Amino acid sequence: EGDANVLKELCKSLGITVEIVKIKRIENENISSTNIRNLLKSGKIEAANNLLGSSHLIRGIVEKGDQRGRNLNFPTANIKFGDLIIPRFGVYASRVKILEDPGGNLYDGATSIGTRPTFGDNKPNLEVYIFDFNRDIYGMEIDVELNHFIRPELSFNDTDTLVEQMKKDCLEAKTLLSNFKG
């Protein structure tokens, strides 16, 4: 805890020189961890990415889920958040990198972050549907880059309505990612 003056005093007694620099800004936004966290939590992923200088990514090990996505013809890679900052619940256009892939390929996808209210779950979860992808990656470490916020998390009355919305989300994600240079 403290501020620039506290840091100066602490370092002075240790003979360490401290230079305080002005906060950098981009498009009237302070580049600060607090500001970036707030942007992530409010779903303003494009603004957060702009301040970060790259896409916000979440890294994790792919775990077996409830296999619901597979049963709906949208198999997903699931990772847990642990102590990470959880972005706003909703659907994102994303890119995925499988860290064990030697070529470092990025795969386009749609990522859902939330508690899966349609199914009554309540623990925050990340599920990414990777387009045109059919490999077993359980136990592998992946990076999920969040590039565009598509919509907030919703609860659906039935799985047919959910699947129709997932199709729309995937089309929008594909469109957004086709124009994305990141």
N, C-alpha and C positions, 0 to 999 in steps of 0.2 A: 504494500500500500504506500501511497505517497504521490508526489508530483515532481516536476523538474527541480524545484528548489530543494526538496528532501534529498533527491539523488545527488545534487551538487554538494550538499553538506556531508553526506555519507562518504562520497568519493574524496572530498577535500582532505578529510582526516586520514585517508589511505594514500594520499599523494597521487590520485588519479584525476586526470583532466577530463572534464565533461563539457561537451559542446551541445547545446540545445538547438535543434533545428525546427523551423516552422513546419506545421502539418501540411503535407502535400494535398492538393485538391485536383480533382478531375470533374469538369462540368459542374462546378459548384458543390461537389460532394467531398467531404473529408475522407481521405484514405486512412481509415482507422479500423482496428479489429472490432470495436463496438459498432461502428456504422455498418460494416460488412455483416456482422452477426444479425443486426436488426433487419437488414435487407433480405437476408436468407430466411429469417423467420416470417417475414411478410410476403414471401413469394416473389420478390423483385430480383429474380435470379440474374437477369441480364445486367441490371445495375451493379449487383454484387460482383459479377464476373468482370465488368468493366474496371472496377476498383482493384480487383485481384490481379488483373492483367492476364488472366487465363480462366478457363471454366472451373467452377467449384466442383471438386470431386469427392466422392465417398468411396473409400477402399474397404473391402471386406472379403471374407471367405464365403463362397457360395454354399448355402446349407439347404437341406431338404425342407420343403414347406409342406403344406397340406395337400399339394398336388391339384388344387382347385384350378389353377391356370391351365395346367395340362389337360384337365377334363373339359375345359371351355375352349380348347384349341388355341390357347395363348400361354404356352409354357414359359414360366418365369424363372429367373435366377434370383434367389432371395439372400439378402445379407442383413445382419443385425447392425444396429447403430452403436451399441456400447455406450461410451461416454461422449460420442460426437454430438455436435450441434445438429439438431433436427430441423431441416428446412420446413417451410409451410407445407402442410398436408395437401396433396393434390397430385396431378399428373404433369410430367415434364417430358419434353423432347430431350433425348440424351444420347450420349455415345459411350460405348463400353470398350474397355481394353482388358484383355485377359493377360495377366502379367507373365504367365508361363508360355505364351505364344512367342516364338522367336522373332517373328516379323513385326511385332508391335502393332498389329492391325487394330483399327478402331471400327466398331460395329455400331450402326445406328439402332436406336430402340426407343421405347416409351417406358418411362419409369413411374411407378405409383409409390407415393410415400404417404403412409397413414395407418389407420387402425382397422381397415377393412370393415366398415360399419354394416355393409350388406350381409356379412356373415357373423356379425356379433363379436368379432375379435376386438381387443382393446389395447394391445401392445403396439407401439410404433414399429413399422416394418418398411423395408424397401424391397420392392419387386420390380425387376426390369425384364420386359419382353424384348428380346433381341430379334430384329427383323431378319428374315431369311437365314435363320441359324438353327442348326440341328446337331448339337454336340453335347455330350455329357461333360459338364464342367463342375460337378459337385466336388467340393473340397479345394477348388482352385481359388486363388486370390484374383479379384477383379477391381478395376477402377470404374466407377460410374460417374461420368461428367454430366452435370445438369446444365443444359444450354438454354432452354426456354420453358417458362411456366405456361401450361396449356389451360388448366382449370383447377378449381379447388376440389377436394375430396367430396364425394357425394354418396348417399345411401340409395340403393335401388330396391324396388319392391320384389323383383325377381331376376333370375340370372339371364333371361332373354334380353331384358332391358339393359342390363349391365354389359352384355356382349355387344349389343348394338352401339352403346356408348364407347366401348373399347375400340371398336372398328373405326369410329369417327376420330377418336384420340390418336390412333395409329396413323390415319391419313393426314391429320394435322401435323403430327410429329415428323412424318416423312417430308411434307412440304417445307416445314420450318428448317429441317436439317439440310435439305437440298440447296437452300440459299445461305447456309451458315458457313462462315469462314472462321474457323477457330482452332 
